[in-house]
Structure formats: structure tokens, C-alpha cells
Amino acid sequence: MNIEELLQSLPSREDIASAVGLQSRSSSYLGGNNDILPMLGVFGTGMLFGAGLALLLSPKSGSELRRDLSEKAQQWGEQAKEMAEDYAGEARKLSGQSASQGGQASETSHRTPYSGTTGGRNI
């Protein structure tokens, strides 16, 4: 008996499920009825709830916590501003290139708008 015959003789998933009184159903990320969106909603709610509990139960004082949150928000704001400036510069550069070409696409150029780096970050 070789391995293929052995695998063929094993019961299927459906056979095992029906033997214990369960019904087999296929699952996929999007499923037939889009199960992913409710799952993401529950996951996001759980994350927010957990973050709120962590803040409430943290050993820091209120003033320390507010200072830390303020510093982190400023860092995120600065990062977002830098990224927006990088993208705006890239857009200006690309619009200048298309204007200098007279609105005609070059057939020899296969460069995409986001090939290369912007501000030290790969896009």
C-alpha cells in the first residue's frame, strides 16, 4: 500500500463532521455572505475597548499620560505632514513632466508614478 492509497482511504472532512453531528461549511476570507466586515468591526471595537482599559488601568498619573499622548500625537502629526509634503512634491514633479511632454505619453518610458523613493521612503 503506497501513500496515495492510504490518503484515499482516510475519511474526508465532511465525513468526520457528519459522524459527530456537525455540518461542514466552507470558509473564505470574504465568504459567500461577506463575513469579513463584521469580524473586522468586532476586532476594531475590541482594540478600542482594550486601549481604553489600558489607559484607565495604567500606573501613570493623569498628567504624565496626557503629556505622553500629546507627544505621540505631535509625532504622528509631523510624520503625516512630512508624508503629505513628499507626495505633493512628487505630484508637482510628475505634473511638470507631463506638461513638458505636451500632454502626450512617451511610448519609450515605462516608469510608473511611484517608482523610486520619496523622502527616503520607498513607495
Buried (B, 14 or more C-beta within 10 A) or exposed (E): EEEEEEEEEEEEEEEEBEEEEEEEEEEEEEEEEEEEEEEEEEEEEEEEEEEEEEEEEEEEEEEEBEEEEEEEEEEEEEEEEEEEEBBEEBEEEEEEEEEEEEEEEEEEEEEEEEEEEBEEEEE
